[in-house]
Amino acid sequence: MKLSEQEREELLALSKSDALRRDMAHVAATRHNPLVVDGVIDPDRVVEFLTQYNECLNHPFKVPRPFIETNMKL
């Protein structure tokens, strides 16, 4: 998709904005990953997030079945 001349000028003007740069630096400095605890990914939080995400998408719950592979080739 090609930008119009007006859209291109807007993006160029935004790229020179000190206020936007400061705002983005603040966002980057204060962001956190809710799935990481003490620098390590917490599996319970990952499972909880994925469960809630699937509920949001209205995916039906599937009963987990064991993964059995008899002929694995690398």
DABELGI-V283274 format. One record per backbone hydrogen bond with DSSP energy under -1.0 kcal/mol. CO is the residue of the C=O (numbers start at 1). NH is the residue of the N-H. Records with the same first field share a line. If there is no record, write none. Layout:
CO: NH ; NH
//
This chain:
4: 8
5: 9
6: 10
7: 11
8: 12
9: 13
10: 14
11: 15
14: 17
17: 21
18: 22
19: 23
20: 24
21: 25
22: 26
23: 27
24: 28
25: 29
26: 30
33: 36
35: 42
37: 40
40: 37
42: 46
43: 47
44: 48
45: 49
46: 50
47: 51
48: 52
49: 53
50: 54
51: 55
52: 56
53: 57
54: 59
//
